[in-house]
Amino acid sequence: MIYPTLSERLKSQHTAIAPIIAKLNERQINYRLEAGKWSIHDNIAHLAKYQPIFLERINAILSTNEPSFGRYKAEEDSSFNIWREFSTGKLIEKLGAGRESIFERITVLSEAELNRAGNHPVFGRLTVIEWTEFFVLHEAHHLFTIFKLAHSNQ
Protein backbone atom coordinates (compact mmCIF):
# COMPACT_ATOMS: atom_id res chain seq x y z
CA MET A 1 0.00 0.00 0.00
CA ILE A 2 1.25 3.50 -0.78
CA TYR A 3 1.51 5.86 2.17
CA PRO A 4 -1.48 8.14 2.83
CA THR A 5 0.06 11.47 1.85
CA LEU A 6 1.21 10.07 -1.48
CA SER A 7 -2.20 8.55 -2.10
CA GLU A 8 -3.94 11.87 -1.40
CA ARG A 9 -1.64 13.89 -3.63
CA LEU A 10 -1.92 11.32 -6.41
CA LYS A 11 -5.69 11.37 -6.17
CA SER A 12 -6.34 15.08 -6.01
CA GLN A 13 -3.29 17.32 -6.44
CA HIS A 14 -4.13 18.05 -10.09
CA THR A 15 -7.52 19.50 -9.09
CA ALA A 16 -5.71 22.64 -7.88
CA ILE A 17 -5.43 23.82 -11.50
CA ALA A 18 -9.07 24.82 -12.01
CA PRO A 19 -9.28 27.22 -9.05
CA ILE A 20 -5.85 28.69 -9.83
CA ILE A 21 -6.90 29.65 -13.36
CA ALA A 22 -10.63 30.25 -12.72
CA LYS A 23 -10.45 34.05 -13.05
CA LEU A 24 -8.17 34.08 -16.09
CA ASN A 25 -9.23 34.72 -19.65
CA GLU A 26 -7.97 32.87 -22.71
CA ARG A 27 -5.27 35.45 -23.42
CA GLN A 28 -3.89 35.12 -19.90
CA ILE A 29 -3.93 31.32 -20.06
CA ASN A 30 -1.99 31.37 -23.33
CA TYR A 31 0.35 34.22 -22.40
CA ARG A 32 4.08 33.49 -22.48
CA LEU A 33 6.03 35.54 -19.98
CA GLU A 34 9.18 34.98 -22.04
CA ALA A 35 9.69 33.88 -25.64
CA GLY A 36 10.33 30.15 -25.75
CA LYS A 37 8.82 29.55 -22.31
CA TRP A 38 5.57 27.71 -21.73
CA SER A 39 2.24 29.33 -21.05
CA ILE A 40 -0.23 28.08 -18.44
CA HIS A 41 -1.96 26.15 -21.24
CA ASP A 42 1.32 24.54 -22.30
CA ASN A 43 2.04 23.43 -18.73
CA ILE A 44 -1.42 21.86 -18.47
CA ALA A 45 -0.95 20.15 -21.85
CA HIS A 46 2.36 18.74 -20.63
CA LEU A 47 0.82 17.38 -17.43
CA ALA A 48 -2.05 15.77 -19.32
CA LYS A 49 0.23 14.33 -22.02
CA TYR A 50 2.70 12.90 -19.53
CA GLN A 51 0.10 10.87 -17.64
CA PRO A 52 -0.22 8.06 -20.24
CA ILE A 53 3.57 7.96 -20.49
CA PHE A 54 3.84 7.55 -16.73
CA LEU A 55 1.27 4.75 -16.81
CA GLU A 56 3.18 3.02 -19.63
CA ARG A 57 6.35 3.23 -17.53
CA ILE A 58 4.62 1.74 -14.49
CA ASN A 59 3.25 -1.09 -16.63
CA ALA A 60 6.73 -1.71 -18.05
CA ILE A 61 8.20 -1.85 -14.54
CA LEU A 62 5.54 -4.37 -13.54
CA SER A 63 6.14 -6.58 -16.57
CA THR A 64 9.90 -6.24 -17.14
CA ASN A 65 12.86 -6.74 -14.85
CA GLU A 66 14.17 -3.25 -14.00
CA PRO A 67 13.64 -1.47 -17.33
CA SER A 68 15.50 1.75 -18.08
CA PHE A 69 13.77 4.86 -19.36
CA GLY A 70 15.05 7.93 -21.13
CA ARG A 71 14.19 11.38 -19.88
CA TYR A 72 10.84 12.54 -21.25
CA LYS A 73 11.10 15.86 -23.05
CA ALA A 74 7.86 17.27 -24.37
CA GLU A 75 9.71 19.32 -27.00
CA GLU A 76 11.00 16.08 -28.52
CA ASP A 77 7.58 14.40 -28.48
CA SER A 78 5.85 15.06 -31.81
CA SER A 79 2.45 14.31 -30.29
CA PHE A 80 2.86 17.02 -27.64
CA ASN A 81 1.79 19.64 -30.19
CA ILE A 82 -1.42 17.68 -30.77
CA TRP A 83 -2.17 17.94 -27.04
CA ARG A 84 -1.46 21.67 -27.12
CA GLU A 85 -4.27 22.04 -29.64
CA PHE A 86 -6.91 20.86 -27.15
CA SER A 87 -8.77 23.55 -25.27
CA THR A 88 -7.67 24.16 -21.70
CA GLY A 89 -11.01 22.80 -20.48
CA LYS A 90 -10.54 19.60 -22.49
CA LEU A 91 -7.01 19.20 -21.12
CA ILE A 92 -8.32 19.49 -17.58
CA GLU A 93 -10.92 16.80 -18.38
CA LYS A 94 -8.19 14.56 -19.84
CA LEU A 95 -6.04 15.20 -16.78
CA GLY A 96 -8.88 14.05 -14.51
CA ALA A 97 -9.64 10.93 -16.54
CA GLY A 98 -5.98 10.00 -16.82
CA ARG A 99 -5.49 10.50 -13.11
CA GLU A 100 -8.33 8.15 -12.31
CA SER A 101 -6.62 5.46 -14.39
CA ILE A 102 -3.28 6.04 -12.67
CA PHE A 103 -4.82 6.12 -9.21
CA GLU A 104 -6.75 2.90 -9.82
CA ARG A 105 -3.64 1.19 -11.18
CA ILE A 106 -1.26 2.23 -8.42
CA THR A 107 -3.53 1.82 -5.39
CA VAL A 108 -4.33 -1.86 -6.03
CA LEU A 109 -0.72 -3.00 -6.32
CA SER A 110 0.71 -5.47 -3.83
CA GLU A 111 3.76 -4.64 -1.72
CA ALA A 112 5.89 -6.77 -4.04
CA GLU A 113 4.62 -4.86 -7.08
CA LEU A 114 5.15 -1.49 -5.38
CA ASN A 115 8.74 -2.49 -4.71
CA ARG A 116 9.50 -3.41 -8.32
CA ALA A 117 11.88 -0.90 -9.89
CA GLY A 118 12.80 0.85 -13.08
CA ASN A 119 15.79 3.04 -13.86
CA HIS A 120 15.51 6.79 -14.30
CA PRO A 121 18.34 8.49 -16.25
CA VAL A 122 18.99 11.06 -13.51
CA PHE A 123 17.73 9.46 -10.28
CA GLY A 124 18.75 5.87 -10.94
CA ARG A 125 16.84 2.88 -9.62
CA LEU A 126 13.36 3.87 -8.40
CA THR A 127 10.64 1.62 -7.04
CA VAL A 128 7.05 2.09 -8.20
CA ILE A 129 6.42 4.06 -5.00
CA GLU A 130 9.40 6.31 -5.75
CA TRP A 131 8.32 6.74 -9.38
CA THR A 132 4.89 7.78 -8.08
CA GLU A 133 6.46 10.26 -5.65
CA PHE A 134 8.56 11.65 -8.50
CA PHE A 135 5.41 11.91 -10.63
CA VAL A 136 3.50 14.01 -8.08
CA LEU A 137 6.53 16.17 -7.27
CA HIS A 138 7.05 16.84 -10.98
CA GLU A 139 3.40 17.79 -11.23
CA ALA A 140 3.70 20.05 -8.17
CA HIS A 141 6.56 21.89 -9.88
CA HIS A 142 4.27 22.63 -12.84
CA LEU A 143 1.40 23.61 -10.53
CA PHE A 144 3.70 26.16 -8.91
CA THR A 145 4.69 27.43 -12.36
CA ILE A 146 1.00 27.73 -13.29
CA PHE A 147 0.36 29.63 -10.04
CA LYS A 148 3.24 32.03 -10.72
CA LEU A 149 2.07 32.66 -14.28
CA ALA A 150 -1.51 33.16 -13.12
CA HIS A 151 -0.32 35.83 -10.69
CA SER A 152 2.20 37.57 -12.89
CA ASN A 153 1.50 41.07 -14.12
CA GLN A 154 0.44 40.23 -17.64
C-alpha positions as CSV (number, residue, x, y, z in Angstrom):
1,M,0.0,0.0,0.0
2,I,1.3,3.5,-0.8
3,Y,1.5,5.9,2.2
4,P,-1.5,8.1,2.8
5,T,0.1,11.5,1.9
6,L,1.2,10.1,-1.5
7,S,-2.2,8.6,-2.1
8,E,-3.9,11.9,-1.4
9,R,-1.6,13.9,-3.6
10,L,-1.9,11.3,-6.4
11,K,-5.7,11.4,-6.2
12,S,-6.3,15.1,-6.0
13,Q,-3.3,17.3,-6.4
14,H,-4.1,18.1,-10.1
15,T,-7.5,19.5,-9.1
16,A,-5.7,22.6,-7.9
17,I,-5.4,23.8,-11.5
18,A,-9.1,24.8,-12.0
19,P,-9.3,27.2,-9.1
20,I,-5.8,28.7,-9.8
21,I,-6.9,29.6,-13.4
22,A,-10.6,30.3,-12.7
23,K,-10.4,34.0,-13.1
24,L,-8.2,34.1,-16.1
25,N,-9.2,34.7,-19.7
26,E,-8.0,32.9,-22.7
27,R,-5.3,35.5,-23.4
28,Q,-3.9,35.1,-19.9
29,I,-3.9,31.3,-20.1
30,N,-2.0,31.4,-23.3
31,Y,0.4,34.2,-22.4
32,R,4.1,33.5,-22.5
33,L,6.0,35.5,-20.0
34,E,9.2,35.0,-22.0
35,A,9.7,33.9,-25.6
36,G,10.3,30.1,-25.8
37,K,8.8,29.6,-22.3
38,W,5.6,27.7,-21.7
39,S,2.2,29.3,-21.0
40,I,-0.2,28.1,-18.4
41,H,-2.0,26.2,-21.2
42,D,1.3,24.5,-22.3
43,N,2.0,23.4,-18.7
44,I,-1.4,21.9,-18.5
45,A,-0.9,20.2,-21.9
46,H,2.4,18.7,-20.6
47,L,0.8,17.4,-17.4
48,A,-2.1,15.8,-19.3
49,K,0.2,14.3,-22.0
50,Y,2.7,12.9,-19.5
51,Q,0.1,10.9,-17.6
52,P,-0.2,8.1,-20.2
53,I,3.6,8.0,-20.5
54,F,3.8,7.6,-16.7
55,L,1.3,4.8,-16.8
56,E,3.2,3.0,-19.6
57,R,6.3,3.2,-17.5
58,I,4.6,1.7,-14.5
59,N,3.3,-1.1,-16.6
60,A,6.7,-1.7,-18.1
61,I,8.2,-1.9,-14.5
62,L,5.5,-4.4,-13.5
63,S,6.1,-6.6,-16.6
64,T,9.9,-6.2,-17.1
65,N,12.9,-6.7,-14.8
66,E,14.2,-3.3,-14.0
67,P,13.6,-1.5,-17.3
68,S,15.5,1.8,-18.1
69,F,13.8,4.9,-19.4
70,G,15.1,7.9,-21.1
71,R,14.2,11.4,-19.9
72,Y,10.8,12.5,-21.2
73,K,11.1,15.9,-23.1
74,A,7.9,17.3,-24.4
75,E,9.7,19.3,-27.0
76,E,11.0,16.1,-28.5
77,D,7.6,14.4,-28.5
78,S,5.9,15.1,-31.8
79,S,2.4,14.3,-30.3
80,F,2.9,17.0,-27.6
81,N,1.8,19.6,-30.2
82,I,-1.4,17.7,-30.8
83,W,-2.2,17.9,-27.0
84,R,-1.5,21.7,-27.1
85,E,-4.3,22.0,-29.6
86,F,-6.9,20.9,-27.2
87,S,-8.8,23.6,-25.3
88,T,-7.7,24.2,-21.7
89,G,-11.0,22.8,-20.5
90,K,-10.5,19.6,-22.5
91,L,-7.0,19.2,-21.1
92,I,-8.3,19.5,-17.6
93,E,-10.9,16.8,-18.4
94,K,-8.2,14.6,-19.8
95,L,-6.0,15.2,-16.8
96,G,-8.9,14.1,-14.5
97,A,-9.6,10.9,-16.5
98,G,-6.0,10.0,-16.8
99,R,-5.5,10.5,-13.1
100,E,-8.3,8.2,-12.3
101,S,-6.6,5.5,-14.4
102,I,-3.3,6.0,-12.7
103,F,-4.8,6.1,-9.2
104,E,-6.8,2.9,-9.8
105,R,-3.6,1.2,-11.2
106,I,-1.3,2.2,-8.4
107,T,-3.5,1.8,-5.4
108,V,-4.3,-1.9,-6.0
109,L,-0.7,-3.0,-6.3
110,S,0.7,-5.5,-3.8
111,E,3.8,-4.6,-1.7
112,A,5.9,-6.8,-4.0
113,E,4.6,-4.9,-7.1
114,L,5.1,-1.5,-5.4
115,N,8.7,-2.5,-4.7
116,R,9.5,-3.4,-8.3
117,A,11.9,-0.9,-9.9
118,G,12.8,0.9,-13.1
119,N,15.8,3.0,-13.9
120,H,15.5,6.8,-14.3
121,P,18.3,8.5,-16.3
122,V,19.0,11.1,-13.5
123,F,17.7,9.5,-10.3
124,G,18.7,5.9,-10.9
125,R,16.8,2.9,-9.6
126,L,13.4,3.9,-8.4
127,T,10.6,1.6,-7.0
128,V,7.0,2.1,-8.2
129,I,6.4,4.1,-5.0
130,E,9.4,6.3,-5.8
131,W,8.3,6.7,-9.4
132,T,4.9,7.8,-8.1
133,E,6.5,10.3,-5.6
134,F,8.6,11.6,-8.5
135,F,5.4,11.9,-10.6
136,V,3.5,14.0,-8.1
137,L,6.5,16.2,-7.3
138,H,7.1,16.8,-11.0
139,E,3.4,17.8,-11.2
140,A,3.7,20.1,-8.2
141,H,6.6,21.9,-9.9
142,H,4.3,22.6,-12.8
143,L,1.4,23.6,-10.5
144,F,3.7,26.2,-8.9
145,T,4.7,27.4,-12.4
146,I,1.0,27.7,-13.3
147,F,0.4,29.6,-10.0
148,K,3.2,32.0,-10.7
149,L,2.1,32.7,-14.3
150,A,-1.5,33.2,-13.1
151,H,-0.3,35.8,-10.7
152,S,2.2,37.6,-12.9
153,N,1.5,41.1,-14.1
154,Q,0.4,40.2,-17.6
